[in-house]
Amino acid sequence: MDLKIAVAAIAVCEGKILLVQRGRGIGIGKWAPPGGKMEPGETLQEAVERELLEETGVTAKATTPAGWVEVHNEENRYLIIDYYVELVSPDLSVNLPVAGDDAKDARWFEINMVGALDLADGVVGLLGEINLLPPTEMA
C-alpha cells in the first residue's frame, strides 16, 4: 500500500480551534483539523489553504509546520502534514465556518473542550504534542 501525502490546518483563534467532522473517508464521523489530499502542482502550503477554504469557508495563510500524523485503513495509508495557519481576519465573527466538500460539520471549539470530542486517529497525540490538549486528556 503506497503512502499518500495529505495536509491539515491548525487554526486557533480566541482560545478556540477549528475542527471538521469527517463526512467520508478515513475517520468518517470523527472530528479533525480541516484538510485533505494535495492536488498536482500544489505546494504543501497551497494545499492547506485550499482545503481549509473548501471544508470550512475560512480563509487563512499557512505559516509553519505543526507536526504530522500517519493514518491508514484497509485501502489507504496517509501521512498528514499539519500546518499552523494565520487567519486573514483574527475576528471569529468574520470566520464563521460552513461545512463544505467532504466535511459533514465545521465548528470552532473551546480548546479545553476538545478532549471530550470523538477525535480522528492521531489527532489526540498531535494536539498534545503542540500543547493544545492538556496532558490529562491525552491518557
N, CA, C and O atoms as CSV, one atom per row, in Angstrom:
chain,resi,resn,atom,element,x,y,z
A,1,MET,N,N,0.855,-1.173,0.000
A,1,MET,CA,C,0.000,0.000,0.000
A,1,MET,C,C,0.902,1.238,0.000
A,1,MET,O,O,1.727,1.412,0.897
A,2,ASP,N,N,0.739,2.088,-1.006
A,2,ASP,CA,C,1.557,3.287,-1.134
A,2,ASP,C,C,1.169,4.335,-0.097
A,2,ASP,O,O,-0.001,4.476,0.258
A,3,LEU,N,N,2.167,5.062,0.377
A,3,LEU,CA,C,1.939,6.162,1.308
A,3,LEU,C,C,1.569,7.404,0.508
A,3,LEU,O,O,2.307,7.812,-0.389
A,4,LYS,N,N,0.425,8.005,0.833
A,4,LYS,CA,C,-0.036,9.220,0.162
A,4,LYS,C,C,0.162,10.397,1.107
A,4,LYS,O,O,0.078,10.249,2.326
A,5,ILE,N,N,0.425,11.563,0.533
A,5,ILE,CA,C,0.626,12.774,1.329
A,5,ILE,C,C,-0.675,13.569,1.371
A,5,ILE,O,O,-1.325,13.777,0.346
A,6,ALA,N,N,-1.041,14.007,2.570
A,6,ALA,CA,C,-2.197,14.876,2.768
A,6,ALA,C,C,-1.773,15.994,3.719
A,6,ALA,O,O,-0.689,15.949,4.300
A,7,VAL,N,N,-2.632,16.988,3.869
A,7,VAL,CA,C,-2.324,18.138,4.720
A,7,VAL,C,C,-3.519,18.451,5.612
A,7,VAL,O,O,-4.637,18.010,5.346
A,8,ALA,N,N,-3.272,19.217,6.676
A,8,ALA,CA,C,-4.351,19.693,7.543
A,8,ALA,C,C,-3.955,21.043,8.123
A,8,ALA,O,O,-2.774,21.372,8.228
A,9,ALA,N,N,-4.973,21.820,8.498
A,9,ALA,CA,C,-4.778,23.177,9.011
A,9,ALA,C,C,-5.055,23.229,10.509
A,9,ALA,O,O,-6.105,22.784,10.971
A,10,ILE,N,N,-4.108,23.774,11.259
A,10,ILE,CA,C,-4.302,24.023,12.689
A,10,ILE,C,C,-4.640,25.507,12.829
A,10,ILE,O,O,-3.756,26.364,12.821
A,11,ALA,N,N,-5.940,25.791,12.956
A,11,ALA,CA,C,-6.432,27.166,13.068
A,11,ALA,C,C,-6.896,27.400,14.499
A,11,ALA,O,O,-7.818,26.741,14.980
A,12,VAL,N,N,-6.248,28.344,15.173
A,12,VAL,CA,C,-6.579,28.677,16.559
A,12,VAL,C,C,-6.842,30.177,16.637
A,12,VAL,O,O,-6.080,30.978,16.096
A,13,CYS,N,N,-7.931,30.551,17.318
A,13,CYS,CA,C,-8.283,31.965,17.453
A,13,CYS,C,C,-9.126,32.143,18.709
A,13,CYS,O,O,-10.066,31.386,18.949
A,14,GLU,N,N,-8.786,33.137,19.497
A,14,GLU,CA,C,-9.552,33.483,20.697
A,14,GLU,C,C,-9.795,32.274,21.603
A,14,GLU,O,O,-10.885,32.111,22.150
A,15,GLY,N,N,-8.771,31.427,21.758
A,15,GLY,CA,C,-8.878,30.267,22.631
A,15,GLY,C,C,-9.692,29.119,22.062
A,15,GLY,O,O,-10.070,28.199,22.786
A,16,LYS,N,N,-9.963,29.173,20.764
A,16,LYS,CA,C,-10.745,28.119,20.117
A,16,LYS,C,C,-9.954,27.525,18.961
A,16,LYS,O,O,-9.070,28.170,18.398
A,17,ILE,N,N,-10.289,26.277,18.615
A,17,ILE,CA,C,-9.660,25.592,17.487
A,17,ILE,C,C,-10.753,25.189,16.501
A,17,ILE,O,O,-11.847,24.786,16.895
A,18,LEU,N,N,-10.438,25.304,15.225
A,18,LEU,CA,C,-11.383,24.960,14.168
A,18,LEU,C,C,-11.226,23.486,13.793
A,18,LEU,O,O,-10.141,23.042,13.417
A,19,LEU,N,N,-12.325,22.737,13.901
A,19,LEU,CA,C,-12.322,21.314,13.558
A,19,LEU,C,C,-13.486,21.015,12.619
A,19,LEU,O,O,-14.496,21.718,12.608
A,20,VAL,N,N,-13.316,19.951,11.830
A,20,VAL,CA,C,-14.395,19.485,10.965
A,20,VAL,C,C,-14.747,18.052,11.339
A,20,VAL,O,O,-13.906,17.288,11.812
A,21,GLN,N,N,-15.996,17.714,11.119
A,21,GLN,CA,C,-16.425,16.333,11.291
A,21,GLN,C,C,-16.356,15.680,9.914
A,21,GLN,O,O,-16.996,16.134,8.965
A,22,ARG,N,N,-15.578,14.619,9.821
A,22,ARG,CA,C,-15.343,13.950,8.544
A,22,ARG,C,C,-16.640,13.359,7.994
A,22,ARG,O,O,-17.356,12.643,8.695
A,23,GLY,N,N,-16.930,13.665,6.737
A,23,GLY,CA,C,-18.134,13.161,6.088
A,23,GLY,C,C,-17.908,11.897,5.284
A,23,GLY,O,O,-18.857,11.192,4.941
A,24,ARG,N,N,-16.628,11.604,4.978
A,24,ARG,CA,C,-16.302,10.381,4.238
A,24,ARG,C,C,-14.823,10.078,4.404
A,24,ARG,O,O,-14.057,10.896,4.914
A,25,GLY,N,N,-14.439,8.898,3.968
A,25,GLY,CA,C,-13.030,8.515,4.013
A,25,GLY,C,C,-12.595,8.041,5.388
A,25,GLY,O,O,-13.417,7.654,6.218
A,26,ILE,N,N,-11.290,8.078,5.615
A,26,ILE,CA,C,-10.727,7.655,6.896
A,26,ILE,C,C,-11.240,8.578,7.996
A,26,ILE,O,O,-11.189,9.801,7.860
A,27,GLY,N,N,-11.732,7.998,9.078
A,27,GLY,CA,C,-12.205,8.788,10.217
A,27,GLY,C,C,-13.596,9.365,10.037
A,27,GLY,O,O,-13.929,10.367,10.670
A,28,ILE,N,N,-14.411,8.764,9.194
A,28,ILE,CA,C,-15.760,9.288,8.962
A,28,ILE,C,C,-16.509,9.444,10.292
A,28,ILE,O,O,-16.500,8.544,11.132
A,29,GLY,N,N,-17.158,10.604,10.464
A,29,GLY,CA,C,-17.909,10.894,11.678
A,29,GLY,C,C,-17.081,11.452,12.817
A,29,GLY,O,O,-17.640,11.913,13.813
A,30,LYS,N,N,-15.772,11.423,12.697
A,30,LYS,CA,C,-14.888,11.908,13.765
A,30,LYS,C,C,-14.427,13.331,13.466
A,30,LYS,O,O,-14.467,13.789,12.324
A,31,TRP,N,N,-13.989,14.017,14.519
A,31,TRP,CA,C,-13.535,15.405,14.406
A,31,TRP,C,C,-12.030,15.458,14.182
A,31,TRP,O,O,-11.273,14.681,14.763
A,32,ALA,N,N,-11.610,16.387,13.330
A,32,ALA,CA,C,-10.190,16.535,12.997
A,32,ALA,C,C,-9.952,17.936,12.444
A,32,ALA,O,O,-10.902,18.618,12.058
A,33,PRO,N,N,-8.701,18.368,12.404
A,33,PRO,CA,C,-8.408,19.629,11.718
A,33,PRO,C,C,-8.794,19.511,10.241
A,33,PRO,O,O,-8.654,18.437,9.656
A,34,PRO,N,N,-9.275,20.594,9.632
A,34,PRO,CA,C,-9.643,20.542,8.221
A,34,PRO,C,C,-8.440,20.216,7.345
A,34,PRO,O,O,-7.342,20.723,7.578
A,35,GLY,N,N,-8.642,19.379,6.347
A,35,GLY,CA,C,-7.535,19.029,5.468
A,35,GLY,C,C,-7.922,17.979,4.461
A,35,GLY,O,O,-9.076,17.558,4.386
A,36,GLY,N,N,-6.932,17.557,3.680
A,36,GLY,CA,C,-7.176,16.544,2.668
A,36,GLY,C,C,-5.980,16.355,1.772
A,36,GLY,O,O,-4.872,16.791,2.085
A,37,LYS,N,N,-6.217,15.699,0.649
A,37,LYS,CA,C,-5.144,15.356,-0.281
A,37,LYS,C,C,-4.673,16.576,-1.074
A,37,LYS,O,O,-5.423,17.520,-1.323
A,38,MET,N,N,-3.411,16.513,-1.454
A,38,MET,CA,C,-2.836,17.552,-2.299
A,38,MET,C,C,-3.279,17.335,-3.741
A,38,MET,O,O,-3.546,16.206,-4.154
A,39,GLU,N,N,-3.355,18.419,-4.499
A,39,GLU,CA,C,-3.630,18.338,-5.924
A,39,GLU,C,C,-2.318,18.497,-6.682
A,39,GLU,O,O,-1.384,19.116,-6.174
A,40,PRO,N,N,-2.235,17.946,-7.894
A,40,PRO,CA,C,-0.987,18.045,-8.668
A,40,PRO,C,C,-0.514,19.493,-8.810
A,40,PRO,O,O,-1.294,20.392,-9.124
A,41,GLY,N,N,0.783,19.692,-8.571
A,41,GLY,CA,C,1.389,21.011,-8.727
A,41,GLY,C,C,1.293,21.918,-7.515
A,41,GLY,O,O,1.889,22.995,-7.515
A,42,GLU,N,N,0.557,21.517,-6.472
A,42,GLU,CA,C,0.414,22.353,-5.280
A,42,GLU,C,C,1.601,22.199,-4.347
A,42,GLU,O,O,2.205,21.130,-4.259
A,43,THR,N,N,1.929,23.283,-3.650
A,43,THR,CA,C,2.853,23.179,-2.529
A,43,THR,C,C,2.040,22.721,-1.321
A,43,THR,O,O,0.810,22.741,-1.349
A,44,LEU,N,N,2.728,22.311,-0.268
A,44,LEU,CA,C,2.026,21.929,0.962
A,44,LEU,C,C,1.166,23.081,1.469
A,44,LEU,O,O,0.008,22.887,1.840
A,45,GLN,N,N,1.748,24.292,1.481
A,45,GLN,CA,C,1.027,25.455,1.995
A,45,GLN,C,C,-0.209,25.769,1.154
A,45,GLN,O,O,-1.264,26.087,1.703
A,46,GLU,N,N,-0.089,25.684,-0.157
A,46,GLU,CA,C,-1.243,25.938,-1.027
A,46,GLU,C,C,-2.350,24.916,-0.772
A,46,GLU,O,O,-3.530,25.266,-0.752
A,47,ALA,N,N,-1.971,23.666,-0.581
A,47,ALA,CA,C,-2.953,22.616,-0.309
A,47,ALA,C,C,-3.668,22.865,1.018
A,47,ALA,O,O,-4.883,22.684,1.107
A,48,VAL,N,N,-2.928,23.279,2.049
A,48,VAL,CA,C,-3.528,23.581,3.354
A,48,VAL,C,C,-4.563,24.695,3.204
A,48,VAL,O,O,-5.690,24.574,3.684
A,49,GLU,N,N,-4.175,25.775,2.539
A,49,GLU,CA,C,-5.068,26.927,2.374
A,49,GLU,C,C,-6.315,26.556,1.569
A,49,GLU,O,O,-7.418,26.979,1.913
A,50,ARG,N,N,-6.151,25.773,0.508
A,50,ARG,CA,C,-7.279,25.352,-0.323
A,50,ARG,C,C,-8.224,24.442,0.457
A,50,ARG,O,O,-9.438,24.639,0.435
A,51,GLU,N,N,-7.670,23.449,1.144
A,51,GLU,CA,C,-8.507,22.516,1.906
A,51,GLU,C,C,-9.281,23.232,3.014
A,51,GLU,O,O,-10.457,22.943,3.233
A,52,LEU,N,N,-8.631,24.157,3.706
A,52,LEU,CA,C,-9.303,24.924,4.757
A,52,LEU,C,C,-10.489,25.688,4.174
A,52,LEU,O,O,-11.583,25.672,4.739
A,53,LEU,N,N,-10.270,26.349,3.057
A,53,LEU,CA,C,-11.341,27.113,2.413
A,53,LEU,C,C,-12.461,26.193,1.924
A,53,LEU,O,O,-13.638,26.490,2.132
A,54,GLU,N,N,-12.107,25.083,1.279
A,54,GLU,CA,C,-13.120,24.156,0.756
A,54,GLU,C,C,-13.967,23.529,1.859
A,54,GLU,O,O,-15.178,23.378,1.701
A,55,GLU,N,N,-13.339,23.165,2.968
A,55,GLU,CA,C,-14.062,22.443,4.020
A,55,GLU,C,C,-14.768,23.341,5.019
A,55,GLU,O,O,-15.704,22.902,5.686
A,56,THR,N,N,-14.331,24.610,5.137
A,56,THR,CA,C,-14.907,25.476,6.172
A,56,THR,C,C,-15.340,26.850,5.682
A,56,THR,O,O,-16.116,27.523,6.360
A,57,GLY,N,N,-14.858,27.282,4.522
A,57,GLY,CA,C,-15.129,28.632,4.053
A,57,GLY,C,C,-14.248,29.678,4.707
A,57,GLY,O,O,-14.413,30.870,4.446
A,58,VAL,N,N,-13.310,29.259,5.555
A,58,VAL,CA,C,-12.416,30.176,6.274
A,58,VAL,C,C,-11.140,30.385,5.455
A,58,VAL,O,O,-10.560,29.433,4.933
A,59,THR,N,N,-10.716,31.644,5.352
A,59,THR,CA,C,-9.518,31.995,4.594
A,59,THR,C,C,-8.357,32.251,5.543
A,59,THR,O,O,-8.491,32.981,6.525
A,60,ALA,N,N,-7.212,31.638,5.239
A,60,ALA,CA,C,-6.027,31.795,6.088
A,60,ALA,C,C,-4.773,31.565,5.262
A,60,ALA,O,O,-4.829,31.077,4.133
A,61,LYS,N,N,-3.649,31.925,5.848
A,61,LYS,CA,C,-2.331,31.725,5.241
A,61,LYS,C,C,-1.610,30.652,6.047
A,61,LYS,O,O,-1.473,30.774,7.265
A,62,ALA,N,N,-1.146,29.599,5.372
A,62,ALA,CA,C,-0.362,28.556,6.046
A,62,ALA,C,C,0.993,29.136,6.423
A,62,ALA,O,O,1.644,29.783,5.603
A,63,THR,N,N,1.419,28.909,7.660
A,63,THR,CA,C,2.670,29.503,8.132
A,63,THR,C,C,3.754,28.452,8.320
A,63,THR,O,O,4.595,28.274,7.439
A,64,THR,N,N,3.751,27.760,9.441
A,64,THR,CA,C,4.824,26.802,9.725
A,64,THR,C,C,4.250,25.418,10.021
A,64,THR,O,O,3.110,25.303,10.471
A,65,PRO,N,N,5.034,24.369,9.772
A,65,PRO,CA,C,4.559,23.020,10.091
A,65,PRO,C,C,4.324,22.862,11.594
A,65,PRO,O,O,5.099,23.355,12.414
A,66,ALA,N,N,3.236,22.164,11.939
A,66,ALA,CA,C,2.912,21.909,13.344
A,66,ALA,C,C,3.296,20.491,13.744
A,66,ALA,O,O,3.606,20.233,14.908
A,67,GLY,N,N,3.276,19.578,12.791
A,67,GLY,CA,C,3.570,18.179,13.077
A,67,GLY,C,C,2.997,17.307,11.983
A,67,GLY,O,O,2.593,17.789,10.925
A,68,TRP,N,N,2.969,16.011,12.256
A,68,TRP,CA,C,2.443,15.078,11.264
A,68,TRP,C,C,1.787,13.896,11.958
A,68,TRP,O,O,2.069,13.591,13.117
A,69,VAL,N,N,0.907,13.244,11.217
A,69,VAL,CA,C,0.192,12.073,11.707
A,69,VAL,C,C,0.141,11.063,10.566
A,69,VAL,O,O,-0.091,11.435,9.415
A,70,GLU,N,N,0.355,9.801,10.879
A,70,GLU,CA,C,0.181,8.750,9.874
A,70,GLU,C,C,-1.088,7.980,10.210
A,70,GLU,O,O,-1.242,7.490,11.328
A,71,VAL,N,N,-2.001,7.871,9.240
A,71,VAL,CA,C,-3.258,7.144,9.437
A,71,VAL,C,C,-3.459,6.168,8.281
A,71,VAL,O,O,-2.936,6.363,7.184
A,72,HIS,N,N,-4.223,5.119,8.551
A,72,HIS,CA,C,-4.465,4.140,7.489
A,72,HIS,C,C,-5.731,3.346,7.771
A,72,HIS,O,O,-6.217,3.278,8.899
A,73,ASN,N,N,-6.240,2.752,6.712
A,73,ASN,CA,C,-7.297,1.754,6.822
A,73,ASN,C,C,-6.911,0.611,5.892
A,73,ASN,O,O,-5.756,0.522,5.477
A,74,GLU,N,N,-7.854,-0.261,5.559
A,74,GLU,CA,C,-7.523,-1.416,4.724
A,74,GLU,C,C,-7.072,-1.017,3.323
A,74,GLU,O,O,-6.330,-1.759,2.679
A,75,GLU,N,N,-7.511,0.150,2.844
A,75,GLU,CA,C,-7.267,0.543,1.461
A,75,GLU,C,C,-6.239,1.652,1.284
A,75,GLU,O,O,-5.584,1.714,0.244
A,76,ASN,N,N,-6.083,2.518,2.261
A,76,ASN,CA,C,-5.238,3.703,2.098
A,76,ASN,C,C,-4.331,3.930,3.294
A,76,ASN,O,O,-4.636,3.545,4.423
A,77,ARG,N,N,-3.219,4.562,3.011
A,77,ARG,CA,C,-2.262,4.951,4.051
A,77,ARG,C,C,-1.824,6.381,3.748
A,77,ARG,O,O,-1.343,6.668,2.652
A,78,TYR,N,N,-1.993,7.289,4.734
A,78,TYR,CA,C,-1.688,8.698,4.533
A,78,TYR,C,C,-0.697,9.212,5.565
A,78,TYR,O,O,-0.732,8.819,6.732
A,79,LEU,N,N,0.179,10.087,5.121
A,79,LEU,CA,C,0.994,10.907,6.000
A,79,LEU,C,C,0.364,12.289,5.923
A,79,LEU,O,O,0.408,12.941,4.880
A,80,ILE,N,N,-0.223,12.735,7.034
A,80,ILE,CA,C,-0.893,14.037,7.070
A,80,ILE,C,C,0.050,15.039,7.719
A,80,ILE,O,O,0.414,14.899,8.886
A,81,ILE,N,N,0.438,16.045,6.957
A,81,ILE,CA,C,1.333,17.089,7.448
A,81,ILE,C,C,0.468,18.270,7.865
A,81,ILE,O,O,-0.231,18.866,7.047
A,82,ASP,N,N,0.527,18.597,9.157
A,82,ASP,CA,C,-0.289,19.674,9.719
A,82,ASP,C,C,0.494,20.978,9.736
A,82,ASP,O,O,1.671,21.008,10.094
A,83,TYR,N,N,-0.182,22.061,9.341
A,83,TYR,CA,C,0.412,23.395,9.337
A,83,TYR,C,C,-0.407,24.328,10.211
A,83,TYR,O,O,-1.637,24.275,10.219
A,84,TYR,N,N,0.293,25.185,10.950
A,84,TYR,CA,C,-0.392,26.293,11.609
A,84,TYR,C,C,-0.849,27.245,10.514
A,84,TYR,O,O,-0.165,27.413,9.504
A,85,VAL,N,N,-2.004,27.867,10.713
A,85,VAL,CA,C,-2.469,28.870,9.763
A,85,VAL,C,C,-2.767,30.165,10.500
A,85,VAL,O,O,-3.142,30.165,11.673
A,86,GLU,N,N,-2.592,31.259,9.790
A,86,GLU,CA,C,-2.911,32.584,10.310
A,86,GLU,C,C,-4.153,33.066,9.577
A,86,GLU,O,O,-4.141,33.222,8.356
A,87,LEU,N,N,-5.221,33.301,10.323
A,87,LEU,CA,C,-6.473,33.740,9.715
A,87,LEU,C,C,-6.298,35.100,9.059
A,87,LEU,O,O,-5.591,35.962,9.583
A,88,VAL,N,N,-6.944,35.294,7.907
A,88,VAL,CA,C,-6.876,36.580,7.217
A,88,VAL,C,C,-7.443,37.666,8.127
A,88,VAL,O,O,-6.901,38.770,8.189
A,89,SER,N,N,-8.536,37.358,8.834
A,89,SER,CA,C,-9.092,38.255,9.843
A,89,SER,C,C,-9.081,37.517,11.176
A,89,SER,O,O,-9.654,36.432,11.276
A,90,PRO,N,N,-8.435,38.084,12.217
A,90,PRO,CA,C,-8.358,37.390,13.506
A,90,PRO,C,C,-9.644,37.459,14.338
A,90,PRO,O,O,-9.634,37.101,15.515
A,91,ASP,N,N,-10.740,37.911,13.745
A,91,ASP,CA,C,-12.014,38.058,14.443
A,91,ASP,C,C,-12.899,36.839,14.143
A,91,ASP,O,O,-13.235,36.587,12.986
A,92,LEU,N,N,-13.274,36.090,15.176
A,92,LEU,CA,C,-14.094,34.892,14.966
A,92,LEU,C,C,-15.440,35.199,14.322
A,92,LEU,O,O,-15.983,34.358,13.605
A,93,SER,N,N,-15.986,36.385,14.563
A,93,SER,CA,C,-17.291,36.704,13.976
A,93,SER,C,C,-17.216,36.803,12.455
A,93,SER,O,O,-18.239,36.701,11.777
A,94,VAL,N,N,-16.016,37.001,11.916
A,94,VAL,CA,C,-15.812,37.046,10.465
A,94,VAL,C,C,-15.525,35.647,9.928
A,94,VAL,O,O,-15.726,35.387,8.742
A,95,ASN,N,N,-15.065,34.760,10.776
A,95,ASN,CA,C,-14.633,33.422,10.383
A,95,ASN,C,C,-15.621,32.345,10.824
A,95,ASN,O,O,-15.236,31.367,11.465
A,96,LEU,N,N,-16.883,32.528,10.481
A,96,LEU,CA,C,-17.891,31.538,10.835
A,96,LEU,C,C,-17.806,30.387,9.838
A,96,LEU,O,O,-18.062,30.580,8.650
A,97,PRO,N,N,-17.445,29.187,10.310
A,97,PRO,CA,C,-17.256,28.075,9.376
A,97,PRO,C,C,-18.570,27.524,8.830
A,97,PRO,O,O,-19.588,27.477,9.521
A,98,VAL,N,N,-18.510,27.114,7.580
A,98,VAL,CA,C,-19.624,26.450,6.914
A,98,VAL,C,C,-19.060,25.171,6.313
A,98,VAL,O,O,-18.138,25.222,5.498
A,99,ALA,N,N,-19.606,24.026,6.708
A,99,ALA,CA,C,-19.092,22.746,6.217
A,99,ALA,C,C,-19.254,22.649,4.707
A,99,ALA,O,O,-20.313,22.951,4.157
A,100,GLY,N,N,-18.187,22.223,4.054
A,100,GLY,CA,C,-18.218,22.048,2.606
A,100,GLY,C,C,-17.354,20.876,2.205
A,100,GLY,O,O,-16.694,20.270,3.049
A,101,ASP,N,N,-17.350,20.549,0.918
A,101,ASP,CA,C,-16.565,19.458,0.353
A,101,ASP,C,C,-16.898,18.165,1.105
A,101,ASP,O,O,-18.060,17.761,1.133
A,102,ASP,N,N,-15.904,17.508,1.714
A,102,ASP,CA,C,-16.193,16.236,2.392
A,102,ASP,C,C,-16.380,16.388,3.897
A,102,ASP,O,O,-16.379,15.391,4.619
A,103,ALA,N,N,-16.542,17.618,4.383
A,103,ALA,CA,C,-16.800,17.848,5.809
A,103,ALA,C,C,-18.307,17.790,6.063
A,103,ALA,O,O,-19.087,18.432,5.360
A,104,LYS,N,N,-18.707,17.019,7.069
A,104,LYS,CA,C,-20.118,16.918,7.456
A,104,LYS,C,C,-20.524,18.114,8.313
A,104,LYS,O,O,-21.669,18.564,8.262
A,105,ASP,N,N,-19.570,18.630,9.108
A,105,ASP,CA,C,-19.817,19.757,10.006
A,105,ASP,C,C,-18.490,20.474,10.213
A,105,ASP,O,O,-17.427,19.873,10.054
A,106,ALA,N,N,-18.545,21.739,10.564
A,106,ALA,CA,C,-17.340,22.531,10.846
A,106,ALA,C,C,-17.677,23.510,11.960
A,106,ALA,O,O,-18.674,24.228,11.886
A,107,ARG,N,N,-16.829,23.534,13.006
A,107,ARG,CA,C,-17.105,24.397,14.165
A,107,ARG,C,C,-15.816,24.834,14.854
A,107,ARG,O,O,-14.779,24.175,14.769
A,108,TRP,N,N,-15.924,25.969,15.538
A,108,TRP,CA,C,-14.877,26.392,16.468
A,108,TRP,C,C,-15.211,25.771,17.818
A,108,TRP,O,O,-16.349,25.860,18.278
A,109,PHE,N,N,-14.228,25.144,18.455
A,109,PHE,CA,C,-14.401,24.550,19.778
A,109,PHE,C,C,-13.447,25.200,20.766
A,109,PHE,O,O,-12.300,25.500,20.433
A,110,GLU,N,N,-13.937,25.417,21.996
A,110,GLU,CA,C,-13.041,25.841,23.065
A,110,GLU,C,C,-11.958,24.777,23.189
A,110,GLU,O,O,-12.259,23.584,23.226
A,111,ILE,N,N,-10.709,25.201,23.252
A,111,ILE,CA,C,-9.605,24.243,23.297
A,111,ILE,C,C,-9.749,23.283,24.472
A,111,ILE,O,O,-9.441,22.098,24.346
A,112,ASN,N,N,-10.219,23.788,25.621
A,112,ASN,CA,C,-10.334,22.910,26.793
A,112,ASN,C,C,-11.484,21.905,26.681
A,112,ASN,O,O,-11.636,21.059,27.562
A,113,MET,N,N,-12.293,21.975,25.626
A,113,MET,CA,C,-13.398,21.033,25.421
A,113,MET,C,C,-13.070,19.961,24.373
A,113,MET,O,O,-13.837,19.014,24.198
A,114,VAL,N,N,-11.952,20.105,23.687
A,114,VAL,CA,C,-11.613,19.210,22.579
A,114,VAL,C,C,-11.465,17.762,23.036
A,114,VAL,O,O,-11.819,16.846,22.293
A,115,GLY,N,N,-10.954,17.542,24.232
A,115,GLY,CA,C,-10.752,16.182,24.731
A,115,GLY,C,C,-12.035,15.383,24.861
A,115,GLY,O,O,-11.991,14.153,24.891
A,116,ALA,N,N,-13.178,16.056,24.938
A,116,ALA,CA,C,-14.465,15.368,25.067
A,116,ALA,C,C,-15.046,14.944,23.715
A,116,ALA,O,O,-16.052,14.236,23.666
A,117,LEU,N,N,-14.419,15.373,22.624
A,117,LEU,CA,C,-14.923,15.054,21.287
A,117,LEU,C,C,-14.467,13.673,20.826
A,117,LEU,O,O,-13.491,13.130,21.343
A,118,ASP,N,N,-15.168,13.120,19.867
A,118,ASP,CA,C,-14.763,11.869,19.218
A,118,ASP,C,C,-13.784,12.259,18.108
A,118,ASP,O,O,-14.190,12.571,16.989
A,119,LEU,N,N,-12.498,12.235,18.433
A,119,LEU,CA,C,-11.463,12.710,17.517
A,119,LEU,C,C,-10.950,11.596,16.612
A,119,LEU,O,O,-10.912,10.429,17.002
A,120,ALA,N,N,-10.558,11.975,15.402
A,120,ALA,CA,C,-9.979,11.032,14.446
A,120,ALA,C,C,-8.646,10.508,14.975
A,120,ALA,O,O,-8.001,11.147,15.806
A,121,ASP,N,N,-8.244,9.338,14.483
A,121,ASP,CA,C,-6.970,8.732,14.886
A,121,ASP,C,C,-5.820,9.717,14.703
A,121,ASP,O,O,-5.722,10.398,13.683
A,122,GLY,N,N,-4.962,9.777,15.704
A,122,GLY,CA,C,-3.772,10.611,15.640
A,122,GLY,C,C,-3.966,12.043,16.082
A,122,GLY,O,O,-2.985,12.731,16.364
A,123,VAL,N,N,-5.203,12.519,16.154
A,123,VAL,CA,C,-5.442,13.926,16.495
A,123,VAL,C,C,-5.099,14.204,17.951
A,123,VAL,O,O,-4.518,15.247,18.251
A,124,VAL,N,N,-5.444,13.297,18.864
A,124,VAL,CA,C,-5.136,13.498,20.284
A,124,VAL,C,C,-3.630,13.656,20.472
A,124,VAL,O,O,-3.181,14.586,21.141
A,125,GLY,N,N,-2.853,12.755,19.886
A,125,GLY,CA,C,-1.401,12.829,20.012
A,125,GLY,C,C,-0.828,14.101,19.431
A,125,GLY,O,O,0.034,14.733,20.042
A,126,LEU,N,N,-1.301,14.486,18.246
A,126,LEU,CA,C,-0.806,15.706,17.606
A,126,LEU,C,C,-1.114,16.929,18.456
A,126,LEU,O,O,-0.226,17.744,18.710
A,127,LEU,N,N,-2.366,17.069,18.903
A,127,LEU,CA,C,-2.741,18.242,19.700
A,127,LEU,C,C,-2.002,18.271,21.030
A,127,LEU,O,O,-1.713,19.346,21.555
A,128,GLY,N,N,-1.694,17.104,21.577
A,128,GLY,CA,C,-0.886,17.048,22.794
A,128,GLY,C,C,0.540,17.495,22.535
A,128,GLY,O,O,1.115,18.237,23.332
A,129,GLU,N,N,1.119,17.048,21.421
A,129,GLU,CA,C,2.497,17.418,21.077
A,129,GLU,C,C,2.661,18.912,20.861
A,129,GLU,O,O,3.721,19.466,21.152
A,130,ILE,N,N,1.623,19.574,20.352
A,130,ILE,CA,C,1.738,21.017,20.107
A,130,ILE,C,C,1.070,21.829,21.225
A,130,ILE,O,O,0.764,23.011,21.063
A,131,ASN,N,N,0.854,21.156,22.363
A,131,ASN,CA,C,0.354,21.792,23.587
A,131,ASN,C,C,-1.028,22.431,23.449
A,131,ASN,O,O,-1.306,23.457,24.071
A,132,LEU,N,N,-1.891,21.825,22.634
A,132,LEU,CA,C,-3.263,22.303,22.540
A,132,LEU,C,C,-4.234,21.408,23.293
A,132,LEU,O,O,-5.421,21.717,23.392
A,133,LEU,N,N,-3.728,20.298,23.823
A,133,LEU,CA,C,-4.555,19.382,24.595
A,133,LEU,C,C,-3.852,19.129,25.917
A,133,LEU,O,O,-2.691,18.719,25.928
A,134,PRO,N,N,-4.535,19.366,27.034
A,134,PRO,CA,C,-3.908,19.137,28.334
A,134,PRO,C,C,-3.471,17.682,28.487
A,134,PRO,O,O,-4.135,16.785,27.968
A,135,PRO,N,N,-2.364,17.434,29.191
A,135,PRO,CA,C,-1.861,16.069,29.373
A,135,PRO,C,C,-2.898,15.113,29.952
A,135,PRO,O,O,-2.890,13.932,29.608
A,136,THR,N,N,-3.790,15.587,30.821
A,136,THR,CA,C,-4.796,14.716,31.427
A,136,THR,C,C,-5.779,14.191,30.385
A,136,THR,O,O,-6.386,13.141,30.594
A,137,GLU,N,N,-5.949,14.893,29.275
A,137,GLU,CA,C,-6.893,14.488,28.240
A,137,GLU,C,C,-6.258,13.534,27.246
A,137,GLU,O,O,-6.953,12.961,26.407
A,138,MET,N,N,-4.942,13.356,27.328
A,138,MET,CA,C,-4.233,12.520,26.371
A,138,MET,C,C,-4.193,11.061,26.807
A,138,MET,O,O,-3.805,10.197,26.021
A,139,ALA,N,N,-4.581,10.774,28.026
A,139,ALA,CA,C,-4.489,9.404,28.559
A,139,ALA,C,C,-5.378,8.438,27.828
A,139,ALA,O,O,-5.408,7.253,28.162
